[in-house]
């Protein structure tokens, strides 16, 4: 299955990456994804959700290599929701949102 970000989602992510790079930051560590669900709403649209665990993901200074470690908390868990559209056989993320600290995603 092919997938890509649609125009609006692609613009959002490229702006976010640029902002991070302008601050001389990158990311390091591990992001974990689980509880993925997708429901077709028509032949060319779908709704999806998944959980994200960022407890082992951190900001890193590009110039110095310093890693900005944080204390793990429930705020490290996100419920991500996406709206997908299919165009010429390619599924694209048309909309994306998230909820920080969502109880359905929090793990011990």
N, C-alpha and C positions, 0 to 999 in steps of 0.2 A: 504494500500500500504506500503510495506517495502522499506526502503532506507538506504544507508550507504555511507560512504566515501570510494572511491577506494584507492588502494595503494599509489599513488602519493599525492592525496589530504590528505589522512590520515597522511602521513609522514609530510607534510607541517604543518598541524594543531597541531600535537603533538610537533613538534619543536617550534612552536610559543608559545604554552602553557608552555613548559619547560623554554623558555627564560624569559617569564613573571614571572614564579615562582622563577627562579634563581635571579631575581631582588626583591624578596619578595613582589610581586604585585599580585593582583587579580582584578576582575572587580566587579562593583556594579552598581545598577540603572536599567534602563529599555531600552531595544532595541526594536524598533518598526519596523515591516516588513509589506510591502504593495505592491500593483501593481504587484502581482505574475503572470507570464505568462510562459506557457510550450508549446512547439511545438514538436510533434513527427517527427523525421526525418527519421526513419525506425522503424521496429518492435522492435528493441533492442537499439535504440539511441534516445535521445531527447536533445533539447536545451531549457534552461530556463533563466529567469531573474526576479529580484525582487529588490525593493528599501528597504533601511535600514536607519532608523533615530536614530542617536546616541546622540541626544541633551541631553538626561537624563541618559547617561551611562558614568561612570568615572572609572579611575584607583583608587585602594585602597591599601594602605600599609598593608600587612598582620600582621606585628608585632605591629604597633602602632594604626591601625584602621583609620588612616588619609585618607580622601577622597580627591582626587585631582580634584576639580571642575574646569571646563573650561567655558569660555564665549561661548554661542551658536553661531554658524556661519554656512554658507552654506557648509563648510568642514565637518560638522557633518552628511551629507547625502551621501549615497553611492548607486551606481547602481552596483548590483552584477549579474554576468552572470555565468552560469554553463553548462557543458556538462555532460549528464547522459548516462550511459550504463546499460542495463539490463542483469544480469547474474543469471541464475537459479531462476528467479522470483523476484530477488531483484534489485531495481534501485540503482545504485551507482554513486556518484559524481566523475567523472573521471578528470575533469578540472574545475577550478574556477578562476575567476578574478573579479576585482572591479575597479570602477572609482569614486574617491573621488570628492565631490562637483558637481556631475552631475545634470545639470539643470532640467532633466526630473523627478528627485526625490525630489528636494528642495520644502519644504512646509513652509508656513508662520508661 
